[in-house]
Amino acid sequence: MTKTFKLSAFKSTVHIQSSLPSLNNIISELGGRVRGVLLICDENTINIAKNISLNGQVNICVIKAGETAKTWESVESILRSAKEAGIGRDGLFIGVGGGVISDIAAFAASVFMRGVNLVIISTTLLGMADASLGGKTGIDLFDIKNIAGTFYPASLIYMPISVLTTLPLREWKSGMAEIIKTLILNKTIYKKNTYECLISIKKAIFDNQTFLDNNHSSSRDNKPDDSLIKNISSLIKECVLYKGRITETDLYETKGKRALLNLGHTFGHALETSCGLGVITHGEAVAWGIVRSCELGVRLGITSIRQKDTITNCIELCGYETKKAHPLIKDNKTFINSLNNDKKKKSGNFNFIIPVKKGVEIINIKPEDMGLIENIIFGKTND
Ligand SMILES: NC(=O)c1ccc[n+]([C@@H]2O[C@H](COP(=O)([O-])OP(=O)(O)OC[C@H]3O[C@@H](n4cnc5c(N)ncnc54)[C@H](O)[C@@H]3O)[C@@H](O)[C@H]2O)c1
């Protein structure tokens, strides 16, 4: 699938395809006007980046893998590599990796020479389903997730499905959370064939992991079966079309539409931060946060028990922790402090996205109702 989205003054073209693009393809799609290329990858995705780097003829900047690399230092090392490589305003940054690489490569591209060409080659399920599209860039600072960032959509985003075969099991699981989030927003989660598709993915990925290679190696004897590729590709496509449509109407999250994509993120980000960034994956935190949002909705009388149960079942299918008082919360006060630092707070009130009959809704919770929120997070039993 190829689809171009118009994001305010930017255009992003997404290619969901089976294999990696070549550097020549990329440059010609950009109109050939590129002088100087910097590939940005991490210690694991360097194996993938090397496959498009024309035998080492382009500059590569390798960042540490994982959430703890979303720092100023990583951005600085990208900017330094670009300067040392003599890249100018007509240069090109290509981020090759998951959401961490796309967030920091895009941040660096947005500030280097006040903005250079940006291409993302997304290599994780989470990156394809969510992080690579929509122009949000970011780094973590002062122990707060994504507190510094810009809006800078990539011109081209490639999603080469074949690279997912080296993705570790935990990262497949992490990506499923953002997919389930979109299925809730889209309301397709309540359809029987969606549940069947999730069951088949669960069997292929989580029950029978023979094709997974946890050593990040690109050579393998076992390949995922065709039905898994077909199911995953169609879910990624659904996520891309949904997110593309929303961000086309509200790129800068000012019209109340894009904010809906944050379902599960207020609880999830607080969990991620309070556990120590990098301890729990983004998807694991979001999955737990979505279940908390359902429970809050039930308490407020706007989410039906049936809706909550359907969503929770789908999340549990992928093996996520869904219980309140998450076992990794060591200190309730630290969690509440993290929640209080949420970027989405407005005039001291929390904004939670809650699944409701017509899809999802933004609900404002005042600080004096914090008791209810604490019960949802730390209470003894799930509602
Ligand atoms: N900008 C956005 O709109 C947006 C949306 C959602 C999430 N995010 C961000 O995305 C980040 C999470 O992204 P992620 O889950 O992709 O994590 P990640 O980028 O850290 O990747 C997870 C791990 O998988 C490895 N990896 C990547 N591709 C691989 C492959 N094909 N084979 C083997 N190993 C591979 C990475 O090296 C890393 O160790 C978070 O920082 C989150 O805040 C951003």
The ligand as an SDF file (V2000), in Angstrom:
LIG
                    3D

 44 48  0  0  0  0  0  0  0  0999 V2000
    6.0410    9.9620   17.7850 N   0  0  0  0  0  0  0  0  0  0  0  0
    4.9650    9.2450   18.0090 C   0  0  0  0  0  0  0  0  0  0  0  0
    3.8670    9.5560   17.5100 O   0  0  0  0  0  0  0  0  0  0  0  0
    5.0490    8.0230   18.8830 C   0  0  0  0  0  0  0  0  0  0  0  0
    3.9300    7.1720   19.0080 C   0  0  0  0  0  0  0  0  0  0  0  0
    4.0600    6.0130   19.7840 C   0  0  0  0  0  0  0  0  0  0  0  0
    5.2620    5.7370   20.4180 C   0  0  0  0  0  0  0  0  0  0  0  0
    6.3150    6.5910   20.2920 N   0  0  0  0  0  0  0  0  0  0  0  0
    7.5900    6.3090   20.9500 C   0  0  0  0  0  0  0  0  0  0  0  0
    8.1180    5.1010   20.4050 O   0  0  0  0  0  0  0  0  0  0  0  0
    9.0300    4.5450   21.3620 C   0  0  0  0  0  0  0  0  0  0  0  0
    8.8670    3.0480   21.4050 C   0  0  0  0  0  0  0  0  0  0  0  0
    9.1430    2.5330   20.1250 O   0  0  0  0  0  0  0  0  0  0  0  0
    9.4940    0.9850   19.9200 P   0  0  0  0  0  0  0  0  0  0  0  0
    8.5780    0.1670   20.7100 O   0  0  0  0  0  0  0  0  0  0  0  0
    9.5880    0.7740   18.4710 O   0  0  0  0  0  0  0  0  0  0  0  0
   10.9010    0.8380   20.6640 O   0  0  0  0  0  0  0  0  0  0  0  0
   12.4200    0.8650   20.1640 P   0  0  0  0  0  0  0  0  0  0  0  0
   12.6180    1.8150   19.0740 O   0  0  0  0  0  0  0  0  0  0  0  0
   13.2380    1.0210   21.3980 O   0  0  0  0  0  0  0  0  0  0  0  0
   12.6140   -0.6150   19.5950 O   0  0  0  0  0  0  0  0  0  0  0  0
   12.4920   -1.7070   20.4820 C   0  0  0  0  0  0  0  0  0  0  0  0
   13.7190   -2.6230   20.4220 C   0  0  0  0  0  0  0  0  0  0  0  0
   13.6860   -3.3920   19.2240 O   0  0  0  0  0  0  0  0  0  0  0  0
   14.9360   -3.2750   18.5340 C   0  0  0  0  0  0  0  0  0  0  0  0
   14.6170   -3.3970   17.1230 N   0  0  0  0  0  0  0  0  0  0  0  0
   14.0360   -2.4860   16.3210 C   0  0  0  0  0  0  0  0  0  0  0  0
   13.7440   -3.0240   15.1310 N   0  0  0  0  0  0  0  0  0  0  0  0
   14.1780   -4.3020   15.1630 C   0  0  0  0  0  0  0  0  0  0  0  0
   14.1380   -5.3740   14.2350 C   0  0  0  0  0  0  0  0  0  0  0  0
   13.5300   -5.2570   13.0520 N   0  0  0  0  0  0  0  0  0  0  0  0
   14.6990   -6.5500   14.5960 N   0  0  0  0  0  0  0  0  0  0  0  0
   15.2560   -6.6970   15.8270 C   0  0  0  0  0  0  0  0  0  0  0  0
   15.2860   -5.7340   16.7620 N   0  0  0  0  0  0  0  0  0  0  0  0
   14.7540   -4.5500   16.4350 C   0  0  0  0  0  0  0  0  0  0  0  0
   15.4780   -1.9460   18.9600 C   0  0  0  0  0  0  0  0  0  0  0  0
   16.8700   -1.9000   18.8070 O   0  0  0  0  0  0  0  0  0  0  0  0
   15.0670   -1.9090   20.4290 C   0  0  0  0  0  0  0  0  0  0  0  0
   15.9620   -2.6470   21.1950 O   0  0  0  0  0  0  0  0  0  0  0  0
    8.7350    5.2270   22.6870 C   0  0  0  0  0  0  0  0  0  0  0  0
    9.7870    6.0870   23.0070 O   0  0  0  0  0  0  0  0  0  0  0  0
    7.4730    6.0140   22.4210 C   0  0  0  0  0  0  0  0  0  0  0  0
    7.4010    7.1800   23.1930 O   0  0  0  0  0  0  0  0  0  0  0  0
    6.2250    7.7050   19.5300 C   0  0  0  0  0  0  0  0  0  0  0  0
  1  2  1  0
  2  3  2  0
  2  4  1  0
  4  5  1  0
  4 44  2  0
  5  6  2  0
  6  7  1  0
  7  8  2  0
  8  9  1  0
  8 44  1  0
  9 10  1  0
  9 42  1  0
 10 11  1  0
 11 12  1  0
 11 40  1  0
 12 13  1  0
 13 14  1  0
 14 15  2  0
 14 16  1  0
 14 17  1  0
 17 18  1  0
 18 19  2  0
 18 20  1  0
 18 21  1  0
 21 22  1  0
 22 23  1  0
 23 24  1  0
 23 38  1  0
 24 25  1  0
 25 26  1  0
 25 36  1  0
 26 27  1  0
 26 35  1  0
 27 28  2  0
 28 29  1  0
 29 30  1  0
 29 35  2  0
 30 31  1  0
 30 32  2  0
 32 33  1  0
 33 34  2  0
 34 35  1  0
 36 37  1  0
 36 38  1  0
 38 39  1  0
 40 41  1  0
 40 42  1  0
 42 43  1  0
M  CHG  2   8   1  16  -1
M  END
$$$$
